[in-house]
Amino acid sequence: MILRAMLSQASSMAHIHGRKTRSGHGLLGDMDFTANTDRRKAHPDELDTLHREAIDWIVRLTSGESTVEDAERLKVWRARSMDHERAFRRASTAWRKTGGAATTAPHAPRMSRRLFLAGAGAGGALAAGWAGVSLGLLPGFGQIMADYSTGTGEQARIELPDGSTVDLDGASALDAKFTNASRGVRLITGAAAFELAPDARSFQAVIGSGEITARNAAFVVTMSAGSTLVECMRGTVDVTCNGSVRLTAGQRTSFDAAGLSAPEAADIATAAPWRQGLLIFENRPLAEVVADINRHRHGRIVLTSSTLGQRRVDGVFHLARPDEIVTNLANSLKLRLIELPGGLSLLA
């Protein structure tokens, strides 16, 4: 009830900073309402009803009881009209303005009973061992609440208010905030390719524990299981994380909570290969490879031990043939593949 009251009070002050509706399908459905939505002007009473329903969705999503079915129902609700979408964005913005993201720590999303029973059918002991583990079957709360997001295996091009463009990879989420004095984004999860428009204002991208500052430049960011990779495609970018480095075109660096790596040469031709329908890995830890694959393939790959995650991987995978990816990965590393209901794949 406290959260509901805070949302109701704050939502009147909330606004969206000049966001453009993306085209293409995203995490919660098609957000381009040009073809199939009711364009009539909503009555104030209807808007008030939508506002209350949107708050109910936020309360449900932060309850720790949300399920896959809830995510699907929310997708349908938001797609009903632009007024529904605006109501949800206003409620989510208000929730963040009240500090809900910092002060309300929602429980990990729970699997629905139907999904849990499907897993239990594969063996009681195995299912019980996974009962408390997040398998990624639900989109993260940050993805649902983000200004822009994509679902597993989906990609989208976003036009920002300053004329810059962002290509979002699968299962990625981005917040944007533009003012007269600044322009900036926060990549919540996934990968993105930025093409910045010339502007007197610097462009700041916050990614985990790091920050990228640029003006007229192009760069690619990939968030993985243990670190974040930044590749400069054009111009110069400054990367800060417990120190700072400047990248020029054809250079890359990575960072984690411990800090930055030294700049090294990057192959611009293979940066963001997902835009060409490929995943390319060169001496990457298996844990990071699995995290990338899970963003592009429906289902979930799970490593049975952390030791496996340290193995190094070289390979090229075609996104157009997602069912081959797990089999080829297992065969190349001589791992045992165990397929379970619900699209779960164990690598042991």
C-alpha positions in Angstrom: 0.0 0.0 0.0 2.9 2.4 0.7 4.4 1.7 -2.7 1.0 2.3 -4.3 0.6 5.6 -2.5 4.1 6.8 -3.5 3.5 5.9 -7.1 0.1 7.7 -7.1 1.7 10.8 -5.7 4.8 10.9 -7.8 3.3 10.0 -11.1 1.8 13.4 -11.7 5.4 14.7 -11.7 6.8 12.0 -13.9 7.4 12.5 -17.6 9.3 10.9 -20.5 12.3 12.7 -21.8 11.4 13.1 -25.5 11.6 9.3 -26.2 10.7 8.1 -29.7 8.7 4.9 -30.0 11.0 2.2 -31.5 10.0 0.1 -34.4 10.3 -3.6 -34.3 9.3 -6.1 -31.6 10.7 -5.7 -28.1 10.6 -7.5 -24.8 7.0 -6.9 -24.2 5.6 -6.9 -27.7 5.3 -4.5 -30.6 5.6 -1.0 -29.4 4.9 0.5 -32.8 1.2 1.3 -32.5 0.8 2.8 -36.0 -1.2 0.0 -37.4 -3.4 -1.7 -34.9 -4.3 0.5 -32.0 -7.3 2.4 -31.0 -6.5 6.0 -31.8 -9.6 7.6 -30.2 -8.8 10.1 -27.5 -9.3 8.4 -24.1 -11.8 9.9 -21.6 -10.2 11.3 -18.4 -12.0 8.6 -16.4 -10.5 5.9 -18.7 -7.0 7.4 -18.3 -7.4 7.3 -14.5 -8.4 3.7 -14.7 -5.4 2.9 -16.9 -3.2 4.7 -14.4 -4.5 2.6 -11.5 -4.1 -0.6 -13.6 -0.5 0.4 -14.4 0.3 0.9 -10.7 -1.2 -2.6 -10.1 1.2 -4.0 -12.6 4.2 -2.4 -10.9 3.0 -3.7 -7.5 2.7 -7.2 -8.9 6.1 -7.1 -10.6 7.8 -6.0 -7.4 6.0 -8.5 -5.2 8.4 -11.4 -5.8 5.4 -13.5 -7.0 5.5 -12.7 -10.7 5.4 -15.5 -13.2 5.9 -16.1 -16.9 2.1 -15.8 -17.3 2.2 -12.4 -15.7 4.9 -11.2 -18.2 2.7 -12.4 -21.1 -0.4 -10.7 -19.7 1.5 -7.5 -19.3 2.7 -7.7 -22.9 -0.9 -8.0 -24.0 -2.1 -5.2 -21.7 0.6 -2.7 -22.9 -0.1 -3.5 -26.6 -3.8 -2.6 -26.3 -3.2 1.0 -27.1 -0.7 3.9 -26.8 -2.6 5.1 -23.7 -1.9 1.7 -22.0 1.8 2.0 -22.9 2.0 5.6 -21.7 0.3 4.7 -18.4 2.8 1.9 -17.8 5.8 4.1 -18.6 4.5 6.9 -16.3 4.0 4.4 -13.5 7.5 2.9 -14.0 9.1 6.3 -14.1 7.3 7.4 -11.0 8.4 4.2 -9.2 12.0 4.9 -10.0 11.7 8.6 -9.0 10.4 7.6 -5.6 13.6 5.5 -5.1 11.8 2.2 -5.4 14.7 0.6 -7.3 17.1 1.4 -4.5 14.8 0.9 -1.4 12.6 -1.9 -2.5 14.6 -5.1 -3.2 12.1 -7.4 -4.9 12.6 -11.1 -4.4 14.0 -13.1 -7.3 11.2 -13.9 -9.7 9.6 -17.3 -8.9 8.9 -19.9 -11.5 5.2 -20.5 -12.1 3.8 -23.8 -10.7 3.4 -25.1 -14.3 7.1 -24.5 -15.1 8.2 -25.9 -11.7 6.2 -29.1 -12.3 7.6 -29.5 -15.8 11.1 -29.4 -14.3 10.1 -31.8 -11.5 9.1 -34.3 -14.1 12.8 -34.6 -15.1 13.7 -36.0 -11.7 12.9 -35.0 -8.2 16.5 -34.5 -6.9 17.6 -32.5 -9.9 14.5 -30.2 -9.8 14.9 -29.7 -6.1 18.5 -28.7 -6.6 17.4 -26.0 -9.0 14.3 -24.8 -7.1 16.1 -21.8 -5.6 18.1 -20.9 -8.7 17.2 -18.1 -11.2 17.1 -19.8 -14.6 16.3 -16.7 -16.6 12.9 -17.9 -17.5 11.4 -14.5 -16.7 12.7 -11.2 -18.0 14.6 -9.2 -15.4 12.7 -6.4 -13.6 15.1 -3.9 -15.1 14.3 -5.1 -18.6 10.5 -4.8 -18.1 10.9 -1.3 -16.6 13.4 0.0 -19.1 12.7 2.8 -21.6 13.8 0.4 -24.5 14.2 -3.3 -24.4 14.4 -6.4 -26.6 13.4 -10.0 -25.9 15.5 -13.1 -26.4 16.6 -13.4 -30.0 15.2 -10.0 -30.9 17.0 -6.9 -32.1 15.8 -3.3 -32.4 17.1 0.0 -33.8 16.3 3.0 -31.5 16.4 6.7 -32.6 17.3 8.9 -29.7 16.1 12.5 -29.4 19.4 14.0 -30.6 19.5 12.0 -33.8 21.8 9.3 -32.5 20.9 5.7 -33.1 21.3 2.6 -31.0 21.1 -1.0 -32.2 20.0 -3.2 -29.3 20.9 -6.9 -29.3 18.7 -9.6 -27.9 17.6 -9.5 -24.3 19.0 -6.0 -23.9 17.6 -3.0 -22.0 18.4 0.7 -22.1 17.3 3.8 -20.3 17.7 7.2 -21.8 17.7 10.7 -20.4 18.1 13.8 -22.5 18.0 17.4 -21.3 19.0 20.8 -22.8 22.4 20.5 -21.1 23.1 16.7 -21.3 22.4 13.5 -23.2 22.9 10.1 -21.7 21.9 6.5 -21.5 22.2 3.6 -19.1 22.7 0.1 -20.6 21.0 -2.2 -18.0 21.8 -5.5 -19.7 22.9 -7.0 -23.0 24.7 -5.4 -25.9 24.3 -2.2 -27.9 26.0 -0.5 -30.9 25.9 3.4 -30.6 26.2 5.7 -33.6 26.4 9.2 -32.1 25.1 12.4 -33.9 27.4 15.4 -33.7 26.3 17.6 -30.8 27.9 20.2 -28.5 26.7 18.2 -25.5 28.8 15.2 -24.5 27.2 11.8 -24.6 27.5 9.7 -21.5 26.7 6.0 -21.3 26.7 4.3 -17.9 27.3 0.6 -18.0 27.5 -1.3 -14.7 30.5 0.1 -12.7 31.8 2.0 -15.7 31.0 5.0 -17.8 31.7 6.0 -21.4 32.0 9.6 -22.6 32.0 10.6 -26.3 30.7 13.2 -28.7 30.8 12.4 -32.4 31.8 8.8 -32.3 30.6 5.2 -32.8 31.2 2.3 -30.3 29.9 -1.1 -29.3 29.3 -2.2 -25.7 28.8 -5.9 -24.7 27.9 -6.8 -21.1 28.9 -10.4 -20.3 28.8 -12.6 -17.2 32.0 -11.2 -15.7 33.0 -8.1 -17.6 32.0 -5.4 -20.1 33.7 -5.0 -23.5 33.9 -1.6 -25.2 35.0 -1.3 -28.9 35.6 2.0 -30.6 34.4 2.0 -34.2 34.8 5.7 -35.0 36.1 8.9 -33.3 37.3 8.7 -29.8 35.7 7.5 -26.5 36.8 7.8 -22.9 36.1 4.8 -20.7 36.2 5.2 -16.9 36.1 2.5 -14.2 38.6 2.9 -11.3 40.8 4.7 -13.8 40.3 5.9 -17.4 41.5 5.1 -20.9 40.9 6.8 -24.2 40.1 4.6 -27.2 40.5 5.6 -30.8 38.9 3.8 -33.8 40.1 0.2 -34.0 40.8 -0.1 -30.2 39.0 -1.9 -27.4 39.1 -2.3 -23.6 37.2 -4.3 -21.0 36.4 -3.6 -17.4 34.9 -5.1 -14.3 34.6 -4.0 -10.7 38.4 -4.2 -10.4 39.0 -1.7 -13.1 40.1 -1.4 -16.8 42.3 -3.5 -19.1 44.9 -1.8 -21.3 43.7 -0.8 -24.7 44.3 -3.3 -27.5 43.6 -3.6 -31.2 40.1 -4.5 -32.2 38.8 -5.9 -35.5 36.1 -3.4 -36.5 34.9 -5.8 -39.2 33.8 -8.3 -36.5 32.5 -6.0 -33.9 28.8 -6.5 -33.0 28.6 -9.6 -35.3 25.0 -10.2 -34.1 24.0 -7.4 -36.5 25.1 -9.8 -39.3 23.4 -12.8 -37.7 26.6 -14.2 -36.1 28.1 -14.8 -32.7 31.9 -14.8 -32.9 34.0 -15.8 -29.9 37.8 -15.6 -29.6 39.4 -17.0 -26.5 36.4 -16.2 -24.4 35.5 -17.9 -21.1 32.7 -20.4 -21.5 30.6 -18.6 -18.9 30.6 -15.4 -21.0 29.9 -17.4 -24.2 26.9 -19.1 -22.5 25.6 -15.7 -21.3 25.8 -14.4 -24.8 24.1 -17.4 -26.3 21.3 -17.3 -23.8 20.4 -13.8 -25.0 19.9 -15.1 -28.5 18.4 -18.5 -28.1 15.0 -19.3 -26.6 15.6 -21.7 -23.7 18.4 -21.7 -21.2 21.9 -23.2 -21.1 23.1 -24.0 -17.6 26.7 -25.0 -16.7 26.8 -27.6 -13.9 30.0 -26.2 -12.4 31.9 -22.9 -12.1 35.0 -24.7 -13.3 33.4 -25.3 -16.7 32.8 -21.6 -17.0 36.6 -20.9 -17.0 37.2 -23.0 -20.2 38.2 -20.9 -23.2 36.1 -20.9 -26.4 36.8 -20.1 -30.0 34.0 -20.4 -32.5 31.5 -18.9 -34.9 27.7 -19.6 -34.4 24.9 -18.7 -36.8 21.9 -17.1 -35.1 19.6 -18.3 -37.9 20.3 -21.9 -36.7 19.8 -21.6 -32.9 19.1 -25.3 -32.3 22.6 -26.2 -33.6 24.4 -23.8 -31.2 24.2 -25.9 -28.0 25.0 -29.2 -29.8 28.0 -27.7 -31.6 29.2 -26.1 -28.4 29.0 -29.3 -26.5 30.7 -31.3 -29.3 33.6 -28.9 -29.7 34.3 -28.9 -26.0 33.6 -32.6 -25.5 30.9 -31.8 -22.9 27.8 -33.9 -22.0 24.6 -32.3 -23.0 21.4 -33.0 -21.0 18.2 -31.7 -22.4 15.3 -31.0 -20.0 11.7 -29.8 -20.3 11.1 -26.1 -20.6 14.0 -25.6 -23.0 16.7 -26.1 -20.3 20.0 -27.5 -21.5 22.7 -28.8 -19.1 26.3 -28.8 -20.0 28.4 -31.1 -17.9 
